[in-house]
Every structure is written in structure tokens, then in C-alpha cells.
Amino acid sequence: MNGHAYAKINLGLHIVAKRADGFHDIETIFHRTSLRDDISVTASDRISVSCTVPGVPTDERNHCWKAVELLREALGVRAAASVSITKRIPAGAGLGGGSSDAATVLRLLPAVWNVKAPTELLHSVALRIGSDVPYFLTDGTAYAEGRGEVLRTVPLDLPYWILLVNPNIHIPTPWAYGALAARRNGAFPVRPSLGERFAADPAGTVLAAGNDFEEVVFEQYPAIAGIKQQLLSAGAVSSVMSGSGSTVYGLFADAAAAKNAALSFSNAMFVHLTEPHFVPV
């Protein structure tokens, strides 16, 4: 069985509070791009993972491995699976590549094993793998709160070119949370709900979106701040870092400006352009 695992961007990201369990409550809007990994899953008598990109873990540290292991346990099946990943989404880039891969495996496994898996069970297994994995079990755009697992699908036909730029800098998510907590000294800003703003004015909210992590990431990694400025100077109507970084996206209303902006970045950087009105298939 084969499937596509699409990358996401965060159309705004607010860190709302620290929870008693050590996680943080967030508000964000997850949105798919056309950048994708391709996943192939076949039945096997043992778990194995292969990947086209050297250096990506292919043992129990890999989210796809965890997806097979945890779903097998949850369903009580004896079969395992072999997973092959054709990797295009940069790892550790704030694009949810590993999470999307894992969710795609969870979607494919019931058919591979010829069993039924209730949606609620898949969601619970996904959350054990990672906070954003449940989103990738849904289709389209979603407003997320809680750890990112409390989801509400929202209609959004994005009329912009989405230019992704990744400088090949890895930013550990725990560091980003810790640095932001230290900066805020335990306080969290009081502001209107991102979900309420989006419900009232989707287009305006997308263009005014901000990412709380930018204030600490940009200070520590000026090159990432430079990407945002370069995108805005090139004509982007909005530019925001995705997740905890290091990918920055620019939204462009003009095709020529988007394509010229993509060409303006160094070959040392990863770039990808998604056309307006993109819908995953």
C-alpha cells in the first residue's frame, strides 16, 4: 500500500500556557503544502523501516516504526510491517515530516493487515507518537489547541503561493520552549483567541499570523530572521516561521514574485513552492 505524507505549515502559533504534565497548551492553524514524502507499507513478520535519505533513523526511534509497533499493540495483531520512506521533507524543520510519515503509516496499516481500526483508536495511537501526529490523520486545514491534538477542521482555500525556505539549521523543540519560557519568566500574554479571530476573519488572520517562537529563535539564529526579511522584501504579503523552525514561509499573491524569490536564495538552502488553492490528493 502506498500513500503521500504532506508537509504542514503553522498559520500562526501561540504558546498559551504550561500544563501540569509538562507539555504546553498552544493555538495554531495547521495547513498542508504540496511538499511530500512518499510512503510504502507492506505486511511482514517483523518491523523494518528504510529511508532514501542517509542519517534518518530507521530503528525504533523512527516515528513510522513507532506507528507500526503501537498500532499492532493496540489492535492485538501479530503481523508487523515493512515501511519504505521516499524522503523530501527536511527533518527537524518545523514542517511535521516525521509526524506526517507516521500518520500515513497509521492510515495504511489497517488495509495492509485487513483489519478495522476505529478513528478514535488511530487518534489515541497518533498522540502517543507526537502532539501533531493526530492532525495528519485529518484532511485539509485545522485549528488546533491543547497540545495540538484538539482539532477542528476549518475551510480554507488559500489563494497564495507558499514559498518554503529552510536554511538547514536544526532547532530542538525543547530548546525553543525552554528559551521562550525563560524570556517570559513564566508569564503568558493575554490576547484574543487565534481560533476566534480566524472564525471572524480567516483571510485577515492568516495574513496577520505570528509565531511566538520567532522572538527567541531569531535572536539565537539571525540567519533565520534574515530569511523572513528577504521574503518580505521580495514581495511576500506575509512571512512566518513554521513550528519551532527553522523553515520560514512566505505567502505571495504574485506568481512571478514567488518564483523570483525562490531563485534568490542560496543553493545551500532548501526551497519549495506550493501553488495557490492546493488540495492534497
Secondary structure, DSSP 8 states (H G I E B T S, - for coil): -EEEEEEEEEEEEEEEEE-TTS-EEEEEEEEEEEEEEEEEEEEESS-EEEESSTTS--STTSHHHHHHHHHHHHHT---EEEEEEE--S-TTSSS-HHHHHHHHHHHHHHHHHT----HHHHHHHHHHH-TTGGGGGS-SEEEEETTTTEEEEE-----SEEEEEE-S----HHHHHHHHHHHHTT-------HHHHHHH-HHHHHHT--BTTHHHHHHH-HHHHHHHHHHHHTT-SEEEE-TTSS-EEEEES-HHHHHHHHHHS-TTSEEEEE-TT----
